Amino acid sequence: MSAGRKYRHHEHAEPTTSTIRAGILILGLIVIATLIATVPHLLWP
């Protein structure tokens, strides 16, 4: 059972980096979407 817990803990510890990467990608997409949405308003007030 301890081996299963160890594996589970390792499995839980690994997605943190991929979760951070996904968060950065999502933030980047939000920033790009915001720029696309705001730039036309800046060009044509």
C-alpha positions as CSV (number, residue, x, y, z in Angstrom):
1,M,0.0,0.0,0.0
2,S,2.9,2.3,0.8
3,A,4.3,1.7,-2.7
4,G,0.9,2.7,-4.2
5,R,0.9,5.8,-2.1
6,K,4.5,6.6,-3.2
7,Y,3.4,6.2,-6.9
8,R,0.3,8.3,-6.3
9,H,2.4,11.0,-4.7
10,H,4.9,11.0,-7.6
11,E,2.0,11.2,-10.0
12,H,0.6,14.1,-8.1
13,A,4.0,15.9,-7.9
14,E,4.6,15.7,-11.7
15,P,1.6,17.6,-13.1
16,T,2.6,20.8,-11.1
17,T,5.1,21.8,-13.9
18,S,2.6,21.0,-16.7
19,T,-0.1,22.8,-14.7
20,I,2.1,25.9,-14.4
21,R,2.9,25.6,-18.2
22,A,-0.8,25.3,-19.0
23,G,-1.5,28.3,-16.8
24,I,1.2,30.4,-18.5
25,L,-0.2,29.3,-21.9
26,I,-3.8,30.3,-20.8
27,L,-2.5,33.6,-19.5
28,G,-0.7,34.2,-22.8
29,L,-3.8,33.5,-24.8
30,I,-5.8,35.8,-22.5
31,V,-3.3,38.6,-23.1
32,I,-3.3,38.0,-26.8
33,A,-7.1,38.0,-26.9
34,T,-7.2,41.2,-24.8
35,L,-4.7,42.9,-27.2
36,I,-6.8,41.8,-30.2
37,A,-9.9,43.1,-28.5
38,T,-8.4,46.5,-27.4
39,V,-6.1,47.4,-30.3
40,P,-9.0,48.2,-32.8
41,H,-10.4,50.5,-30.1
42,L,-7.1,52.3,-29.7
43,L,-6.8,52.7,-33.5
44,W,-10.4,53.7,-33.9
45,P,-11.6,55.5,-30.7
